[in-house]
Each structure stands twice: as C-alpha cells, then as structure tokens.
Amino acid sequence: MPNDLPPDEMRMRAALGLRRDPQQRPVSHRPEQSQPRRRFVREGEVAVTMINSAAADTSLIESPRSRLMALEEALTTERSSHARTKRALDDALAANKALETKNAHAELAYADAIENERSARAQTEAALLQLQTQLHEMEERARHLESMTASQPPQPKPTASPIAYAVRRSKKASNAGEAEPVKWWLPNRQAGKHRH
C-alpha cells in the first residue's frame, strides 16, 4: 500500500515522519530527554509593565464622545459633498436634456428646410418644363408661319389716300409753329436750355 503512492508524496510523508513502513522505523527518542516540554502561558501569569508614561496621559486617549463627534463631523462633510455632487449631476443631466432637445429641434428644422427646398425645386422644375413646352410650341408656330409666308406671294403695300396725306401735312404744319415741349425728366442739355 505505501508503494501505491507517488514518489513525491512518499518523500513528503517520510520528511514529516508519517511513514508507516515496518521496515524503516525511525529510532524513537523520548521527547522528555532531548527537549524540554513547552508550556503556554495562561492569562494573568505574566506581569505587565508600562514603559512609556506619556501614553497614560488622558489627552492622548480618545474618549468615545470625541470619536463620536469626529465621526459625526465626517458624516456631515460626506453629506454636504454628496449633496454638491448630486446637484452637479442634476445640473449635468438637465444640460444634457436641454442639448438633446435643442438637437432634436435642429434636426426637425433641417428636415423641414430640406423638404421645403425639395418642393421648391420640384415647383421650379415643373415651371421650367412648362416654359420649355411653351417655347417649343412658339417655335413650331413661328416655323409654321414662316413656311406659310414663304409660300404666299408678297402683297402690295397700300397707298395712302389723298385725304390722309392732307391731314398728316396739316398736323406737321401746326406743330411747326409751336415750341418743342420741355422734357424736364431727361438729364440732357437741350431740355435744360429750354427750361431757362
């Protein structure tokens, strides 16, 4: 059975004296003969002597009341620090919320502007298409009229009747006696000379 153990464990058992091999039994020595028996001290058997008398001073020893006051002061400090931190956190959260709202409004305004620009572009393109269609129709009419006038013989100009000629001549004669009207709104020199 001891051979069933790994060699490391066998060495460890041998070093600890736990080997139970009947062939190798260590020579037993009585502990009383080689080493004195150890005895533990019981409470009250050892005398306590104070070496430093300054430690006995009452000012250096904290009373429970002073410790309680120090702890309460530390607690008050922590509470005020916690309140400041909480206020700063609330302010940061409010600022974050305001920025998110502002960003959402900006995105809505951007989307509206894009939609307005698209609708204006669509209207402009529709108007341009309509004008191009009208231009094309006008060009077709002009070509048609040109082809019609090219195929017709030129007509003689009507001559003026003697009465119309006389009326025109009398108007010219009546205008010759009158002074030329002053054109005060024009900035030329002749209109300025007539003024003076």
QUISUL-V291294 format. One record per helix or strand of 3 or more residues. SS is the DSSP state (2 for helix, 1 for strand). FROM is the first residue (numbers start at 0). TO is the last residue. If there is no record, write none. Layout:
# QUISUL-V291294
SS/FROM/TO, SS/FROM/TO
This chain:
# QUISUL-V291294
2/1/3, 2/6/15, 2/30/33, 2/53/55, 2/63/150, 2/161/176, 2/188/194
